[in-house]
Amino acid sequence: MITDKTKRKVALFLKEFLGVGTTKLGTGGGGTNPTATDLDVPLSTSATSNATSSDDRVVEIKTSFSGSALQGYTIREVGFFGSLPTDSEMGDIDVTADYDITTAGNRETVMLGRINFDAIGNFSTTDTIEVIYTMEVE
C-alpha cells in the first residue's frame, strides 16, 4: 500500500510527464501486443491530446475528433502517444535535481496505451468524437 500523498505525487508526475501528446484512431480491432509501437491499422488522422488531473489520483488524456475526418471509416481502436525522454534521459531525471523535461534533448515517440473496442462508425460531418483515457493511481 502507498499513502494518499504518494498517490497524489505519482498522479501529478504522470500529468506533467505525459503533458501534450497525440491520439490516433484506427480500424484494427485485434488484441494489443505489449511490444507494439503503433496501432494495428492506423488512420491518417490524429489529434492533439492533453493530460489533465480531475482529482488527487486521476489523470485523464482527452482528445476530440471531427466527424468529417472520420467519414467512411469504422473505428475499432484508439492509441495514445507521447514524446518522452529516452531511457538514458530517464537516468538523468533520476540523478539531476534541475532536470527540465520540456527541454530534454533526446526524446522518442512512445505508444502509451492502446484500446480496442466494438466497432463504431457512420460518422456525419457534424459529429464530434471525444476520447477520454483515464488512469487512476491506486
C-alpha positions, -999 to 999 in steps of 0.1 A, spaced: 0 0 0 12 35 -8 -1 66 11 -26 90 -3 1 117 -5 23 94 -26 -6 86 -49 -12 123 -54 25 129 -62 25 100 -87 -6 113 -104 9 148 -106 41 134 -121 22 114 -147 2 145 -156 33 166 -161 53 137 -177 26 129 -203 17 166 -209 7 172 -246 6 142 -269 -12 127 -298 -42 104 -301 -47 82 -332 -78 62 -343 -77 30 -363 -97 3 -379 -79 -27 -365 -96 -45 -336 -73 -73 -325 -57 -78 -292 -29 -55 -281 7 -67 -283 26 -52 -254 56 -45 -277 35 -27 -303 47 8 -313 16 18 -334 -20 9 -339 -28 -23 -359 -44 -3 -387 -40 34 -380 -59 61 -399 -41 91 -413 -59 114 -389 -46 122 -355 -54 149 -329 -35 166 -301 -43 154 -266 -37 170 -232 -32 153 -199 -53 168 -171 -59 159 -135 -95 156 -124 -88 148 -87 -59 138 -64 -53 104 -80 -68 106 -116 -51 116 -148 -71 119 -180 -59 122 -216 -86 140 -236 -89 143 -274 -116 153 -298 -120 143 -335 -144 159 -360 -168 136 -378 -156 150 -412 -122 134 -406 -137 100 -400 -164 97 -427 -164 63 -443 -144 46 -415 -155 22 -388 -133 28 -358 -122 -2 -337 -90 10 -319 -75 41 -302 -39 48 -293 -23 74 -271 12 86 -280 37 109 -262 71 123 -268 91 110 -238 127 111 -227 148 81 -239 159 55 -214 193 74 -209 174 107 -203 153 89 -177 186 81 -159 194 119 -159 160 126 -144 169 103 -115 203 120 -108 198 156 -119 180 179 -94 174 206 -120 163 184 -149 138 201 -172 116 176 -191 104 202 -216 139 209 -229 153 173 -229 173 167 -260 168 130 -265 132 121 -269 112 92 -285 76 88 -295 60 61 -274 26 45 -276 14 49 -241 -16 28 -245 -40 11 -270 -76 1 -265 -96 -20 -289 -134 -20 -288 -166 -29 -307 -168 -10 -340 -184 24 -341 -190 42 -373 -211 60 -399 -200 94 -387 -216 126 -401 -196 157 -408 -212 175 -378 -203 148 -353 -176 153 -327 -160 122 -312 -144 127 -278 -119 102 -265 -110 101 -228 -83 78 -214 -84 77 -176 -56 65 -154 -61 61 -116 -32 58 -92 -41 31 -66 
